[in-house]
Amino acid sequence: MSAWAIRAELLAVRADPAIAGTEAIVHHADGMLLIEDGIVAAFGDHATLAERHLDVPVEDRRGLLLVPGFVDCHVHYPQTERIAAHGAQLLDWLERHIFPAEQAFADRPHADAVAAFFLDEMLRNGTTSALVFATVHAQSVDALFDAALARDMRIISGKTLMDRQAPEALCDTPESGRAESEALIARWRGRGRLGYAVTPRFALTSTPAQLASAGDLLAAHPDALLHTHLSENLGEIAAVGEAFPEAADYLDVYARHGLVGPRSVFAHGIHLDDGAMGRLATAGAAIAFCPTSNLFLGSGLFDLARADAHGVCVGMGTDVGAGTSFSILHTLGEAYKVCQMRGSSLDPFRALWLATGAGAAALSIADRVGGLAVGQEADFILLDSAATPLLARRTAARPLAERLFALQILGDDRAVAETWLAGRPAHRRG
């Protein structure tokens, strides 16, 4: 058995501090993380653990803050090259910028090149697990999974399902979408740390027949997730109401087709009333909070307090390319501002929980990642609170909460000194 350790300041948030209080926060100012064959074997005080493991080699990272790797609950890898595309709200933005870009993924070498860049960018920003949109092309999933397998990243993705209201080159059928999805699941199930998500883009781009097929597919594969969009933009919501007049609301469109349950992850959920939030909570479904995207497209301000009041699981999503940064740190800073506009304040420890353990729970992988608990995979990052002159000046000799908050407001990829996957280095700054 291969064992080694790393010495640093350790921090993990293993439950929602809004519910569990400070007991959820595990902190060791001078800590030691012991890793055996890529799995966490111990997480605790250095002086105590070092005495028990005298023969274990130790990497010294004192001065850096070691936290669990970030979990991105909603991001589009084919939109990488359309990040910062000017103008328009959601539906026009899709037509003008995104659908043309996604047609290029019919070419496998193009998909390979974008997938490699995308995953390296995520690692550079400290993201170690993610739920990722591909395109309608099966080879776009193959390209992403091949690249993730080479890096040993925990990536969940699936072929996008669209059979209407999209360019012909991006449309499938209920039958072809089901067949290609089944083939992808058979090809990739059990390989590395990969997972599959049944992925209708959103209600507008799928006929009732395709949504029903997606529900059947989800039911047939209990290890798969459901990944789609919900109540993002007022224009989109009105169009969904016209397209599905028999449904009580946007969420009901999905519920009628068996797509709302404990394995469902809905991006955005900005304009949900109490009734819809309550149904999400009852079903055990999750929402991906995507503040940079919601602001960039002018979609609205997600109501985290309302989701909390109903007990809905919420994780963080960068939502690149409408999202404006791969950095979860930056995304947490924008989440703080959105909460401020909603009249609430996001505590920095709770923000870290949303970006790690809560995200893992949303993606049904909390037994494997998110808290650096004994037995979990050793996916972690090392944050440098002196990465920039401003951060260094703001955080010097400050309490942990202040340093963590400054990293979330002022930090970006420069603050991620190292990223590790299953106890192996995946990125080192510089």
Beta strands, then each sheet from edge to edge (+ up, - down):
strand 1: 3-13
strand 2: 25-36
strand 3: 39-45
strand 4: 58-68
strand 5: 70-76
strand 6: 127-133
strand 7: 154-158
strand 8: 160-161
strand 9: 194-200
strand 10: 225-230
strand 11: 264-268
strand 12: 286-289
strand 13: 313-316
strand 14: 380-383
strand 15: 416-421
strand 16: 424-428
sheet 1: 3+ 2- 1+ 4+ 14- 15+ 16-
sheet 2: 5+ 6+ 7+ 9+ 8+
sheet 3: 5+ 6+ 7+ 9+ 10+ 11+ 12+ 13+
end
